[in-house]
Amino acid sequence: MKKFSSHWRATIFAAILLHAAFAAGVSYVAPLLAPAPNLQNVAPLEWVDVELVDAPIIDSQEISDVAAQDSLPTFSAEDLRLPELSTPETTFEPLKPPSPPQPVAPIKPPVQPEKPPAQPKTDTPTDKPVDKPQDTRQLMAKPPVTIKEVFPERGGGLGYKGYVSIAVHIGKDGKVQSTEVLQSSGRYFVDEIALKAARQWTFRPALDQIGRPMECDKIITFDFKKFS
């Protein structure tokens, strides 16, 4: 295996110096080798004699004075006076003294009517009849009465032991029109069993103050401990 010289840095530096010297020599010799310009195509200049006409000589000072007089505007001292300003005459009216305050009439207290003298109480009964109190059943609505109760079958809750509350809306005919779960069991099928049973209940409809059937709401609670 050949061993290369370890002076490669000196070799590169020498090569750079050689190229720089060659470039400088070319730039110096190239203008000398260029051909001289050909001036045969340039036309010669022709001189023409011109006769100068005698013209009057004008002083520069006179020209400046005449030009300055023509350029400056002409005015007199009267033009610098400002017109007199006419100020309107103002008259001041004397201030009137304030009028004295008028006396205020005193306010009289309202006259209260005299109360008749109180009559002594007597234990003798009066001849006026005493009104009997009305029947309270006529003043409040009569709640519905359960006629038919339907409960889930035993074992329907599949081991659930708790309560399920159902809100029912009762119509004028005493039948359940709609149901809604108020207290859920947390199990869908248990709530459905309670809803199905509540829809089969029948009531005697509630009565209003006049005694007519009316719609009302009622809450039915099922205890599944009894049906397990």
Secondary structure as the mmCIF struct_conf table of DSSP 4:
data_model
#
loop_
_struct_conf.conf_type_id
_struct_conf.id
_struct_conf.beg_label_comp_id
_struct_conf.beg_label_asym_id
_struct_conf.beg_label_seq_id
_struct_conf.end_label_comp_id
_struct_conf.end_label_asym_id
_struct_conf.end_label_seq_id
BEND BEND1 SER A 6 SER A 6
HELX_RH_AL_P HELX_RH_AL_P1 TRP A 8 LEU A 33
BEND BEND2 ALA A 34 ALA A 34
HELX_LH_PP_P HELX_LH_PP_P1 PRO A 35 ASN A 38
TURN_TY1_P TURN_TY1_P1 GLN A 40 ASN A 41
BEND BEND3 VAL A 42 VAL A 42
HELX_LH_PP_P HELX_LH_PP_P2 ALA A 43 LEU A 45
HELX_LH_PP_P HELX_LH_PP_P3 GLU A 51 ASP A 54
HELX_RH_AL_P HELX_RH_AL_P2 SER A 60 SER A 71
BEND BEND4 LEU A 72 LEU A 72
HELX_LH_PP_P HELX_LH_PP_P4 PRO A 73 THR A 74
HELX_RH_3T_P HELX_RH_3T_P1 ALA A 77 LEU A 80
HELX_LH_PP_P HELX_LH_PP_P5 ARG A 81 GLU A 89
HELX_LH_PP_P HELX_LH_PP_P6 GLU A 93 LYS A 121
BEND BEND5 THR A 124 THR A 124
HELX_LH_PP_P HELX_LH_PP_P7 PRO A 125 THR A 126
BEND BEND6 ASP A 127 LYS A 128
HELX_LH_PP_P HELX_LH_PP_P8 PRO A 129 ASP A 135
HELX_RH_3T_P HELX_RH_3T_P2 THR A 136 GLN A 138
TURN_TY1_P TURN_TY1_P2 LEU A 139 LEU A 139
BEND BEND7 MET A 140 MET A 140
HELX_LH_PP_P HELX_LH_PP_P9 ALA A 141 ALA A 141
STRN STRN1 LYS A 142 LYS A 142
HELX_LH_PP_P HELX_LH_PP_P10 PRO A 143 PRO A 144
STRN STRN2 VAL A 145 LYS A 148
HELX_LH_PP_P HELX_LH_PP_P11 PRO A 152 GLU A 153
TURN_TY1_P TURN_TY1_P3 ARG A 154 GLY A 159
BEND BEND8 GLY A 162 GLY A 162
STRN STRN3 TYR A 163 ILE A 170
TURN_TY1_P TURN_TY1_P4 LYS A 172 ASP A 173
BEND BEND9 GLY A 174 GLY A 174
STRN STRN4 LYS A 175 LYS A 175
STRN STRN5 VAL A 176 GLN A 183
BEND BEND10 GLY A 186 GLY A 186
HELX_RH_AL_P HELX_RH_AL_P3 TYR A 188 ALA A 198
TURN_TY1_P TURN_TY1_P5 ARG A 199 GLN A 200
STRN STRN6 THR A 202 ARG A 204
HELX_LH_PP_P HELX_LH_PP_P12 PRO A 205 PRO A 205
STRN STRN7 ALA A 206 LEU A 207
TURN_TY1_P TURN_TY1_P6 GLN A 209 ILE A 210
BEND BEND11 GLY A 211 GLY A 211
STRN STRN8 PRO A 213 MET A 214
STRN STRN9 CYS A 216 ASP A 223
TURN_TY1_P TURN_TY1_P7 PHE A 224 PHE A 227
#
